[in-house]
Amino acid sequence: MQLDDLYRRVIMDHYKTPRNRGKFESGESVTIDLNNPTCGDKISLQMQVEEGIVKMAKFTGEGCSISLSSASMMTDAVKGKTVEEALKMADNFSGLMKGESVEFEYEDIEALSGVNKFPARIKCATLAWNALRKGIEHSHKTDN
């Protein structure tokens, strides 16, 4: 099996059986709604951030396999991380989309590395990560 085939399978697995899809039933959370008007992708990210830790992240939305897989991977990867670690992951993901060689503790994210060959799809892949950044910014403002 070639690497591209493996990456496609990982992306499709996250698309067909997304991790952390849904909404919180209760508890305080930050909600960020973003969309990509060029292709119609929409995401609503909910995060519970307590004492500088991303306790939990969930998402709902609609869009292509790239945007929804990326949201699934991102929400799984940031759980339990400090906000600094989560922001560093978002920076690393931006680097990955620019073709930089970046490694992730949560290896599934690397399956999205091929997206950088398709500039129109980069916004699809980064939508959830942009929501993460905005959610962390919002949680910092409410903590102060």
N, C-alpha and C positions, 0 to 999 in steps of 0.2 A: 504494500500500500504506500502510495506516495504521500509526502507531507501535505500537499494541497488537498488531497482526498481526506486525510485525517482532520485537517482544519475545517473543511466543509462539514464533516460529520459532527464535530464539536459545536459548530455554529448552529447546525440544524437541530441538534439535541437541545440546546438552550432555547431555541425558537419553539420547538414542539412541546417541550416540558420545561417551561421557564421556572427558575428558582425565585422565590420571594415575590411572586405575582399576587397581587391583592391589596387590600387596605387594612389598616389597623382598626380593630373593633373599638378599642378604648386606649386611653393614655395620651399623654401629650406628644405631639409630633409636629414636625415642620413639613409643610407640603409645598412643593414647587411644581408648577405646570409649565412645560415648554413644548414648543412645536417647531417643526422644520417646514416652513411654508413652501420650499422648493419641491418637496416630495410628499408632504402630507403626514409625516410621522408626528405622533403626539405621545408625550409621556407625562405622567403625574407621579412624582417621586415623593414618598413619605419617609421621613427619617426620625428616629428617636435618638437624640444626642443628649447624653447626661454626663456631666463632669468631664467634658472633653473627649468622650468616647462615643463612637457611633454604635449604639447598642443594637439597633435593628434598622433595616432599610427594606422597603417594599415599593413596588411600582405597579401601575396599571397603564395601559396605553394601547395604541394601535400603530401599525407601521410595518416596515419591511423586516425581513429576517435579521438583517444587520443591526438595526436599531433595537429591536426587542431582545436579541441575543446579547448585545452589549449591555443592556439594562440588567438582564439576568446575571451576567457575569459580574458586573460592577456591584450590584447589591449583595451578592454572595461574598465578594472579595473584601468589602469594607466593614462587614460586621465584626465588631470587637476591636476595630482599629481606632487609634486616636485620630482626632481631626487632622493633626499634622501628617500622620501616616496616610490618611485618606487623600489629603490634598497632594501629597507626594505621588501617590498612585495616579491621580488625575494628571499631574504633570508628566509622569512617565508615559501615560496613555497618549497624551498629546505628542510626545516624542515618537512613540510607535507609529502614529499616524503621519509623521513627517519622514518616516523611513529610518529612524534612529534604531540602533540595536539596544533594546531594553529588556530586562528580565523581570518577571513578576513572580511573586510567591504563589499566587493563584494562576497556575499555568494556562488555564483555558483562555485567558485574555489574549495570549499570544496567537491564538487562532485567528484573531482579527487583523494580524499584521499585514495580510495581503490586501486589505482595503485601501492602503495608501497608493496602490497602483490605479485606483479609480477615484480621482478627485471628487467627483459628484457624490460618492458614497461616504466620504469622510464625515460629512455633517450628520449622516445617519448614525455612524458609529460613536460620534462624540456627544450626541444629544443627552444621553443619560449622565455622562461625566460632567457636562456643563450644568445639569440640574444638581448634581452632587455639590459642585462648587457653590452654586447659589444657595443651596440648602444649608451648607456649613456657614456661609456668610450670614445668612438669616439667623441661624441658631446663636452665633456669636453676638449679634445685635440684641437679641432678646435676653441673653445671659448677662449683659452689661447693664 
